[in-house]
Amino acid sequence: MDFSLLNWRKSEVIFVLTLVLIIFGISSFQLRISQMKTRDAQRKADVELVGRAVDAYYDDYEVYPASSVLGEIISCGRSGSEACEWGEGKIVDLDEVMYLSKLPIDPFAYKGYKYVYEVPESRQSYRIYIALEYKSDPAYKIDLTAKCGEKIQCNWYVEK
């Protein structure tokens, strides 16, 4: 007996199509979760890289670079005296020593997501905030007040 789809009954075809759609739906959902986790891993790696750069700056000057009211690092441009644009600026000091060649940018910057750098007046500590997408991440924090974009709540940070 030869196999032929033409010999299948309508109920058998519907059953197989239903199974294929269920598998496709589950796969799409899992793909979406894995994309969120990948972007979150990139965000964490980005701010940890920036953290290492400002730690090196601290090692040289015993203070961290200042922060702007917009959450930018003030250590770019001429002699490191200007606010650094996320995704563009490089962290430098007064002598033009480079600590980081290019600041990273949030993968969803085009959607308004941004990294936020905060330093107290003493400049003896810092926090760099991000907004994670995957809410089931064990590190996800729900009680932060910082904003990582317009109407985007920060929910994770690296600090020193």
ABEGO torsion letter per residue (X at the ends): XBBBAAABBAAAAAAAAAAAAAAAAAAAAAAAAAAAAAAAAAAAAAAAAAAAAAAAAAAAAGBBBBBBAAGBBBABEBGGABBBBBGABBBBBAAGBBABABBBBBAAAAAGBBBBBBBBAAGABBBBBBBBABAABAABBAABABBAEBGBBBABBBBX
